[in-house]
Amino acid sequence: MKKALSLLMVLMLVLGALAACGPNREEGAGNTDEKDNTADDAKKPEKLVIWEDEKKSAWLDEVGKKFTEETGIELEVKEVEMASKMKEQLRLDGPAGTGPDVLTLPHDQIGELALAGHIAELKVEQDVKDRFSESSILAESYDGKLYGLPKSTETPVFIYNKALMEEPPATMEELYEFSKENTSGDQYGFLALWDNYYFAHAVIGGMGGYVFAENDGALDPKDIGLNNDGAVKGTEYIQKWYKEGLFPKGIIGENGGSAMDGLFNEGKVASVMNGPWSFQGYKDAGIEIGVSALPPFENGEHMKTFMGVKGWHVSGYSKNKEWAQKFIEFVTEDENSKLRFEQTHEVPPNTALIDDPAIADNEGAKAVAEQSQYGVPMPNIPEMGTVWEPMATALQTVVTGKAEPQKALDEAVQQIQSNIEANHSN
């Protein structure tokens, strides 16, 4: 009897507890959310440290103020030279606890920094990725994972002297004919640094060559396409321009860029292939330039220029990764990206901005935006470091008549494979 009474009392207590919970379930759920919100607020930092490129941070005065108003988080902005100093400074300051929460990098540095844990993987919604061109998101990814959001893109384009060329040719074949008719003495119709693989890839890639094959968003360094039929055909096309004297010998090698710029600035060249970094120098020389995407080949295939992407990244050492990512998503919204372009003149890869008057009415920006649609991101895996020198050697031996394309490219690929095996094998 005593045992039965005890069991009855336990049962009544359990039922009472369940009854007490029932009417308050909704209120209880609300309390849980409130606790979660409180936890989020507790995680919210007082400030985020942002590293932007040299002489490029003024736009953050306005955009940063909006972010602070919305989140209550202050921003500490520091300018660091991006191309070389940014990653080295991160390696020192990150582990010491004095580094940034957010930094900006050229995309070809992502692979090595991601491997070392210096930058963090991002987890963003698809609608955030959809703001940008597919190629720019690919550039900000490594081994199938996203490590940054794009802020700007650059790629070589077609630049012409309006006093010597009325309008850009419709195809590369038309440009070739124009160049033959307008090359004499120290006057040239078109010049390009095609002994430099960065620029030569436009032709080689446009005809079917590639550096590393892409498989499911990841680059395969074991699959090299620099001596396939397309690469050989592209190199033969390049060889033709040098063989026929359409390019001077003085634009081969390390001094080729300054020699080409000098000729163009002197009004001795009707058109060149160069990047947006050259616009101001040409204008300062008194040249009225026109700018467009590079002409396609006669078969409709476009020149596949290498595209460089600058992006925003979260430091792997940041204690505020969640809020750092929210900052990156905020500053790359279309409106904020447009404001950055207006102040820095670096073209954002936000697809909604291509037809915006701020870019569409800017001839240089429009050309970069259009050509970027046909460009391919420079490979951002560490193995890319083994490619530049062998390809430069191959191209220079071809354009100086010391080797034929197939042989030169075969030797380059063999050297690249040996370098990868020696320096990057697991």
Number of C-alpha atoms within 10 A of each C-alpha: 6 7 7 8 10 11 12 11 11 11 12 12 12 11 12 12 11 11 11 11 13 11 10 11 11 11 10 13 11 12 12 12 11 12 12 12 12 12 11 11 11 9 13 16 16 11 16 22 19 24 25 22 17 12 10 16 18 14 16 19 11 12 18 21 15 14 18 15 11 9 16 14 18 16 18 13 19 14 15 21 17 19 15 12 11 19 24 12 15 22 16 12 14 20 13 10 11 13 21 25 26 25 28 25 25 22 29 22 18 27 22 17 20 21 14 11 14 20 26 20 19 18 12 14 8 8 8 13 17 13 19 22 18 14 18 30 21 22 28 28 24 24 17 13 15 21 27 32 30 30 26 24 22 25 26 29 25 24 27 25 23 16 12 16 16 11 12 21 18 13 17 17 15 16 18 16 12 17 22 17 12 17 18 12 8 9 17 25 24 25 22 21 19 28 27 22 22 17 20 24 26 24 26 31 24 24 22 18 25 21 22 19 16 13 11 9 14 17 20 16 20 12 14 18 20 26 24 16 15 19 25 23 20 21 30 18 15 21 21 13 20 18 13 9 13 21 23 17 12 12 20 21 15 10 10 19 16 12 15 23 19 15 17 24 18 12 18 19 25 25 26 23 19 21 16 20 12 12 16 12 12 19 12 10 13 12 19 13 20 20 25 22 25 28 21 20 18 12 8 10 15 23 26 29 28 24 25 23 28 26 25 28 30 28 27 23 22 23 15 19 20 14 21 25 23 13 23 21 16 18 22 24 15 18 14 18 23 22 17 25 18 14 12 15 17 21 27 30 29 25 16 14 20 17 12 13 10 15 22 16 11 13 15 24 23 22 24 29 30 18 26 28 19 21 26 23 23 18 26 23 24 18 23 17 14 18 19 14 15 20 24 19 18 26 28 21 16 24 24 15 13 12 15 18 25 20 13 22 25 16 17 23 21 14 17 24 19 13 17 19 13 10 12 12 8 5
